[in-house]
Amino acid sequence: MQKLEIVGKPISNIFIALSHLLVDNIHNTENPEDIFGAIILLHQQVKKDILLDGHYRHFKGGEYETVGLGFREKTQEWIVVYRSLYDSRDYPKGTLWGRLEDDFIGLHKSGVRRFVYIGK
């Protein structure tokens, strides 16, 4: 399966459409948590197909490697977890970072892509 990169487009609309399909097709459960759990798993899979694993260059410089997706329980938002591939003045190589996934794959306020995929 080929992975797609969608830049500057919120994937929440994709999630909503797919979650409706999923809920419409879940039967024989009386536990709403089963449905919620299934939707979370589907959402994570969709994101894995959109967000490419590998190395990215930040628009201000520096390269990073994606580690995975995390879920911020307090706000119910997905974050991209990534690590630096270089030493900086303030942070050593390998420092882990987390950014809201829409911010990671989206555009900076200046109109440029915040992170550009550069490969594995």
N, C-alpha and C positions, 0 to 999 in steps of 0.2 A: 504494500500500500504506500503510495507516494504521500509524503507529508507536505502540507501547504503552509505558507507563511502569509498571514494577513496583517498588513501594516496599517495602523491608523483606523482600524474598524473595530468597534466594540463587539466582542464575541458574545456578549450577554444576550443579544437577539437570537443568535444560534442556539444558545442554551435554552432559552424560553421555548423556541419551536421544538427542539428535541425533547425537552422535559414534558411538553404537552403530548407528544407522540408516546413517550414512555408511560406516562400516567394513563393514557387512553388504553394502553395495551397491558397494564398490570391488573390481574384479576386474582381472586381467591386470597386476598389478604385483608385482615381486619386491623392490622397494625400500621398506622400512618408512618411510623419510623421506618418500616420496610421500604415504603415508597420514597421517602426522603433519602434514605441510604442509597437506593438505586439511582436516584437523580444525581446525587453527589458523585457517584462512581462514573456515571455517564458524562457529567460535566468535566471531570478530571480527564477522561479519555479524549473528549473533544479538544481540550486544551493541549494535551500531549500531541495530538495530530496537527495543531496549529503552531505551537511553539516548538521550533526545532532544537533538539539537543545539540550542544556544541559550543563553539567559541563566538563571542560577540565583541565588537569594538564600540565603545561609548563615544558619542559625538564630541565629547570634550577630550577624548584620548583615553588610553588604557584599554586593556583587553580583559575579558571575563569569560568564565565557563559556567553554563547553567548546571545546577545541581538537581533541581526538580521543582515541583510545585508544592506550596504549603497552603494551609487554610487558616486564616486568622479568625479564630473562634469568636472573638469579641465583636467583630464587625461583619462576620460572615462573608469575608472577601478572600479571593485567591491571591496569593503572592508568588512571584518567581523568586526562587532562592538561587543565588549565583555567587561565585568566588572570584576574587581578583587573581590575575595571572602575572602580577608585577608587584614590586615593592614601591610604596610611595613614602613620602616624608612622614605621613601620619599613620599609615596602616601597612602591616607586612603583607607580603604575597600570601594568598590563601585565605584572606579575610572573607568571611561569609557576609553576604548582603541579602536583603529582601526588599522587593519593590512590588507594589500592586501590579498585577499582570497587565492591566490596561495601560499603565504608565510604561511598563517595560516594552511592550510591543507597539506602543503608540508614538505619537509625535510630541516633541518638545514644544513649548509655547512659541519658539522661534520658527516652527514649521519644519524642522529637520527631524529625521528619525532619531530617537534617543539611543537605540542600540541597533547595530547593523550586523547581521549574521555573516560570519567570515569562514565558517566550515567547522569540521570536527577537530 
